[in-house]
Amino acid sequence: MAKKNVKVTMKADYEYEAVNAQGNTVQIDMYDLDKKEAQSPMDLLLSALGGCASVDAVLMMKKKRKTVTDYFVEVEGTRNDGVPEYFTDISMRFVLISPDAKDEEFQKVVALAVDKYCSVASSLKSKITYTSEVQRPA
């Protein structure tokens, strides 16, 4: 099985930076909207889901030799009122701008992208394990 790794490091109380094995970075913050400079972890989850499904959907349409003039997906999550504020529902609206694509074929492609090929969507169903440790400063 292939493994992926990221390291998330605290920059300040509400600021973090995630770095993957290739050195790509993502800034994360938990500030209120008036101070927000980066996406929150929950924003990133929606972004990852939308991005993952989008790549597959667009590539499948191009494989069908359809013209992709533009494309976007709007992802909205409804959160639990209590703690934790997990997503109870996530909805996605996929929009393809194309002169030669048909609604029915794009609907089938989107279903395949989300239900079969999107690793992020499948990961939302996965088992999570964890360990913890305290290290003392040298």
N, C-alpha and C positions, 0 to 999 in steps of 0.2 A: 504494500500500500504506500502511496505517495503521501508525504507530509508537507504541510505548509507552516511557516513560522513567522510571527511578528513579535516585536518587542515594544511594549508600551511603557514610556518613561514619563514621570511627572516633571513638568516644567514649573508649575505653580499649583496652588490648591485646586483650581478649576481648569487647569490647562495641562494637556498631555500631548505627546507626540508618539505616533506609531511608525515603526520602521520595519519593512520586510527584509528578507534575506538578500534582495538585490539592492538595498539601500534606498528604496523609494519611501518617501515620508508622507504622512497625513497628519495634519494638525486637528486636535480635538479640544473642544472646550464645553464647559457646563455653565457658562455665564447666562444671565438673564438677556433677553432679546436686545436691550439697549446697549449692551457691552459685547455682544456676540461677534466673534471674528472667525469662528470655524464651526463645523458641524458638530452636533452632539453625537454620542454613540448611537442613539436611536435614529437620528437623521442618517447616519452612516449605514445603518442596517437597511433603511428604505432605499438609500442610494445604491447600495450593493445589490439589492434585489432587482431594482430597475435596470441597473447597468448590466447585470448578468443576463437577464431575460432579453434585453435589447440587442446585445451582440448576436445572440442566437437568432432572434427574430429577423433582424436586418440581413444577416448572412444567408438565412434560408430564403428570403425573398429574392436576394441577388442570385442565388443558385437557381431559382426558378426563372431567371433572366428578366426580372421586373425592375423597372427604373425606380430608384429611391431618390426623389428630389429632396426630401427632408423627412425627418422622423423625430418623435419625442415620446416619452412616457411620463405620465403624472402618477406618482405613487403616494397614496394617503393611508396613514395608519391611525386607527382608533385605539386609544390607550385605556387601560383599566383605571378606574378612579382611585383605587387604593394603592398600597405599596406592596410589591413593586408595580410600577406603571408600565407593565408589558403591553404589547399589542394584542388586542383581542380580535381585531380584524384588520386586514390589509387589502386595499383595492388598488388596482392599476388600470389606467386608461392609456392604451397604446394607440398612437396616431401616426399613420404612414401617409406621406404626401407622395403620390405616384400617379402618373398619367395612364398606366396600363395594368395596375393591380386591381383585383376584385376583392370586395369585402369578405366573401366566403373563404377565399384562399388565405387571406391575411388572418382571419379568425382561426383557421386551422394551424397556421404557423405559430401564432401567439400561444395557443393551447399547448402545442408541442414544446415551445420554448420554455414556458413556465412549468408545465407538469412533468416533462420528461428530461429536458436538457439543462435547466438552470440549477447549478450546484448550490446556489444560495437558497433558493426555494426549498430544495431537498434538505439542506442543512438546518432549516427551521424546525425540522422534525427529529433532529439527531439527539443522541444521548450526550450529555456534557459531564465530563469528569474533571476534577481539579485537586491540587495539593496546595499547601501553603507552608512557608517557613519564615522565620525571622533571622536576619543576619545582623551581626554586631559590627559597627564601624571599626576599621583597622586602627 
